[in-house]
Amino acid sequence: MALNIKNEEVERLAREVSAMTGETKTEVIRQALSERHQRIATSKGERPAARLVRFLEDEL
């Protein structure tokens, strides 16, 4: 299934990240969506303290 991106900022960001990482624009977008999906799925129903602990573990 094809996806046609008509947003100049999205195209620019995908192109820049692709150039920085050497990944295709498709892979850059797939990874960004996968990471966002994971964040949303894991934060549903999570208490604020648990969310803070998870954030600190992931970022530090």
C-alpha positions as CSV (number, residue, x, y, z in Angstrom):
1,M,0.0,0.0,0.0
2,A,1.4,3.4,-1.0
3,L,1.6,6.5,1.1
4,N,1.9,9.9,-0.6
5,I,3.3,12.5,1.8
6,K,2.2,16.0,0.8
7,N,3.5,17.9,3.8
8,E,6.8,19.8,3.0
9,E,8.0,19.7,6.6
10,V,7.5,16.0,6.9
11,E,9.3,15.4,3.6
12,R,12.2,17.7,4.8
13,L,12.5,16.0,8.2
14,A,12.4,12.5,6.6
15,R,15.1,13.6,4.1
16,E,17.3,15.1,6.8
17,V,17.1,12.1,9.2
18,S,17.6,9.8,6.2
19,A,20.8,11.6,5.3
20,M,22.0,11.6,8.9
21,T,21.4,7.9,9.5
22,G,21.9,6.4,6.0
23,E,18.4,4.8,6.3
24,T,15.8,5.1,3.6
25,K,13.0,7.7,4.1
26,T,10.6,4.8,4.4
27,E,12.6,3.2,7.2
28,V,12.9,6.6,9.0
29,I,9.2,7.1,8.9
30,R,8.5,3.4,9.9
31,Q,10.8,3.7,12.9
32,A,9.3,7.1,14.0
33,L,5.8,5.7,13.8
34,S,6.8,2.5,15.6
35,E,8.5,4.5,18.4
36,R,5.4,6.7,18.8
37,H,3.1,3.7,18.8
38,Q,5.1,2.1,21.5
39,R,5.1,5.3,23.7
40,I,1.4,5.6,23.3
41,A,0.6,2.0,24.0
42,T,2.8,1.8,27.1
43,S,1.6,5.0,28.6
44,K,-2.1,4.1,28.5
45,G,-3.4,3.6,32.0
46,E,0.1,4.2,33.5
47,R,0.3,6.2,36.7
48,P,2.3,9.4,36.5
49,A,5.0,8.1,38.9
50,A,5.4,4.9,36.8
51,R,5.6,7.0,33.6
52,L,8.3,9.2,35.2
53,V,10.3,6.1,36.3
54,R,10.0,4.7,32.7
55,F,11.1,8.0,31.2
56,L,14.1,8.2,33.5
57,E,15.1,4.6,32.8
58,D,14.8,5.2,29.0
59,E,16.6,8.6,28.9
60,L,19.3,8.2,31.6
